[in-house]
Amino acid sequence: MKAAIAFMWLLVEVIAFPRYDHDWENITILEEDQLLGFENRIVGGEHATPNQFPYQVGLRLLKVRDLDVYRSWCGGSLISDKVVLTAAHCLDNAASVLLYLGAHDRTKSSELKREMIQVKKESFIIHEKYDRDVIENDIGLILLPQQLELNQYINTVKLPKASQTDLVGRMAVASGWGKTADSEPGSSVLKFVNRKILDNSDCQQFFGLILKTQLCMEGRNRKATCQGDSGGPLAIEDSDGSKVIVGLTSFGGYSCEKGIPVVFTRVSSFLDWINKHTGIPVEA
């Protein structure tokens, strides 16, 4: 019975009494849960070059659910020398996380400048109004035990300005180690995909109601995020060429290869919350 309940949760197909009119048959959380190991990639993306995304963080989580203890893989973003931003559903039920900073091929522990940091759940901050049943307020923070020494391999990504809300039509880049196909493990190298940000109404035909605190990215031509990319960054390019994180990978279609859009947590909706817990200033 417990295995059946866990299976339904992983697919996010059966939600009791949802408050929003989501089409749950088409939705899956983009986190990879596995009892043994983890294999997760971006679908249809390109291989990143080393230190192309120095703000990208890999999260190998130890989770406990019912009687099961298992590993889960997510993404995150370094937003200061002591704070990682990710999705709440990645931290939910997690006892600890091993952070991969400055990683490119995560199977090579000898990578130059890579840092691995173990963090316990006492240093996790999950949004107090996070609701796993309707995937609302899907945002969380990991507070690091010490300040990082920033360099070309490990560096921060800028938060958006409070006024930076009109993103429809902008090109954005999503990165991570998510699945390359529904049934294929693919490479262990960091990958990325460039896609256009859609109006939320374009996503509603696939998922039902999309909240103002969420944003949507196209998935056409079989290029999108997939399981294992959860919590990872969606970033746009600022006028000075630097990257600005505007979204956190949250959920997508049941199949990553069908060209269905992907939904992200809209970072600009949570700037005050981030400031409250980290002291990182909010720009108007």
NUTOR-191874 format. One record per residue (C-alpha): x, y, z. Coordinates in steps of 0.2 Angstrom, whole numbers, plus 2048, in hexadecimal, padded with zeros to 3 digits. Layout:
N
XYZ ...
//
This chain:
284
800800800 80E80C805 8178087F4 80780C7EB 80581D7F4 8178227F0 81581D7DE 8068297DC 80F8377E5 81E8357D9 8138377CA 8098447D2 7F983D7C9 7EE83B7D8 7EB84A7E3 7DE84A7F0 7D28597F0 7DD8667E6 7D98787E9 7DE87C7D7 7D88757C7 7E886D7C1 7E785F7B4 7F08537BF 7F18457B2 7FD8507A8 8088557B7 81884E7BE 8258557CB 8368577C2 83F84F7D0 84783E7CF 8438327DD 84C8217DD 84F8147EA 86080F7E2 86B81D7DA 86582B7CF 86582E7BC 85D83F7B6 86084B7A7 85A85979D 85085478D 85685A77C 863866784 87586A780 88486578B 88A874795 89D879795 8A68787A5 8A18887B0 89488D7A3 88888E7B2 8928917C1 8828947CC 87B8837C8 87B8777D7 8778657D7 86D85E7E6 86F84C7EB 86284A7F8 85F83C805 84C83A808 841831814 82F82D80F 825820819 83181181B 83C81580C 84D81E80C 8528237FB 85D8307F1 85583E7E6 85E84A7DA 85985C7D8 86186C7D2 86387D7DA 86C88E7D8 8798977E2 8718A87E6 87E8AE7F3 88E8A67FA 88489E807 87389A800 86C88E7F3 85B8917EB 8518817E6 83F87A7E6 8368767F6 8318657EF 8438607EE 846864800 83585C806 83984C810 84B84F80E 85784A81D 867851815 86E857804 87F8557FC 8828657F1 88C8647E1 8948757DE 89E8797CF 89A8687C8 8998647B5 89A8517B4 89384C7C4 89B83A7C3 8AC8417C3 8B18457D5 8C284C7D0 8BB85B7C7 8C586B7C9 8BE8777D5 8AE86C7D9 8A886D7EB 89D8617F4 894867804 88885C80F 87A866817 86D85F823 85B864823 85C870831 86487C824 85587A818 848887817 83888280E 82B88F80A 81E88F819 81088F80C 817881801 8098757FD 80E8657F5 7FD8607F0 7FB86F7E4 80D8737E1 80B8847E8 81A88F7EF 8268827E9 83688B7EF 8438877FC 85488D802 864883808 86F88D814 881888812 88C885822 89989081C 89C89E80F 8A28987FE 8B289F7F5 8AA8A47E4 8B48A27D4 8B189E7C2 8AA88D7C6 89F8917D5 8968A17D4 8858A97D7 8778AD7CC 86D8BE7CE 85C8BF7D5 84F8C87CA 8498DA7CE 8388DB7D6 8328E47C6 8398D67BB 8298CD7B8 8248CF7A6 82E8C079F 8228BA791 82C8B7781 83D8B8789 8498AA785 84F8A1795 85C893799 8588847A4 86687A7AA 86886A7B4 86C8577B4 85A8527B0 8558437A5 85A844792 84B83978E 83D831797 845820796 858824794 8648297A1 86F833795 87F83C79A 8848427AC 88B8527A5 8818627A9 87586779B 86B876796 85D87B78B 85788C784 84588F783 83889D782 82E8A2791 81B8A178E 80C8AA794 8048A07A3 7F489E799 7FE89378C 80288779A 7F08867A1 7EA87B792 7F786E798 7F686F7AB 7E78797B0 7E98887BB 7FB8907BB 7FD89C7C9 8058AE7C8 8138A77D3 81889B7C5 81E89D7B3 81E8927A4 82B88D797 828885787 82D873784 82B871771 837867766 83985B775 84586777E 84086A790 8458667A2 8418557A9 84284A7B9 85184F7C3 8518617BD 8458677CC 84B8767D5 85787B7C8 85988C7C0 8508947B2 85A8A47AD 8598B27A1 8678BD79C 8688CF7A3 86E8DE799 8808DC79F 8808CA79A 87F8C37AB 8728B67AF 8628B97BA 8588AB7C1 8468AD7BE 83F89B7C1 84288B7CA 83D87B7C2 82D8747CA 8228697BF 81F8637AD 8168577A3 8158447A6 820841797 82F84D795 830849782 81F84E77D 82386177B 81886678A 81D876793 8258767A4 8208807B3 82C88A7BE 82A8937CF 82B8A57CB 83A8AC7D5 8348BE7D4 8258BA7DE 8308B47ED 83D8C27EE 8378C87FF 8368B6806 8488B3800 84D8C4808 8458C0818 84F8AF81A 85F8B4812 8618C7813 8658C8800 85E8D97FB 84F8DB7EF 8528E77E0 8438F17DB 
//
